[in-house]
Amino acid sequence: MAGLVDGKVALVTGAGSGIGRASALAFAREGARGVVVADIDPDGGNETVELIRTSGADARFVACDVTDAAQVDAMVASTADAYGRLDCAHNNAGISLVPRGFTSVRLDQWQRVLDVNLKAVWLCLRAEIRHMLSRDGGGAIVNTASAAGIIATPGNPAYAATKHGVLGLTRTAALEYIRRDIRVNAVCPGVVRTPLVEPALEIPEFAARLLRVQPGGRLADPEEVAEAVVWLASDRASFVSGEGMLVAAAAVRS
């Protein structure tokens, strides 16, 4: 049976661990003929590549600081050089702070979260869309937002602000490029068991609050989010653009 992305070329940022790794593996499993694993951490990125190659698919690692415009442009160019095109992208790289009060966040901490979670998504979108516009065939891009981009998130103002911003970028790009056959969507996970979340889970009162808002009272696995990412990037979602899809976060609507 054909995979969701048979023959397509996929790029995933922040693919050295967590949701990004699960997404890269899912693209490979669903038939991508090439997966570019991008991360600032070469050890994690190369480990993901080896996992993909062990499964029988093709992948390569690109070191990239997604806050650097030149490196982002080079990442997309190297994808095109290696595989001839870019069809699907998952802009997933992100960071967070250990939860703290609104007025306790330092300016340098605030700026770093904005650079990685928002500026970098715009840089990646810009480079990916430019490439997709340069050839026939369009493409599909998925950004990692968060349930924190839909509701208020006490204790993490910078993260919440950036994830609201990611949804704004997603919807703006979706409207601008839908007639050029480029779809842009986002996933909005609830709390996912990843290295990004582990420091917060060590704070008992914050961990208890996170679990209270989770459907079923459990954390999501990265693979559960990756399934949504690959579907949104596939032709099965051909009439979906500008969507911020809640994943393991249904309770935030109530």
Order of alpha helices (4+ residues) and beta strands (2+ residues): beta-alpha-beta-alpha-beta-alpha-beta-alpha-alpha-beta-alpha-beta-alpha-alpha-alpha-beta
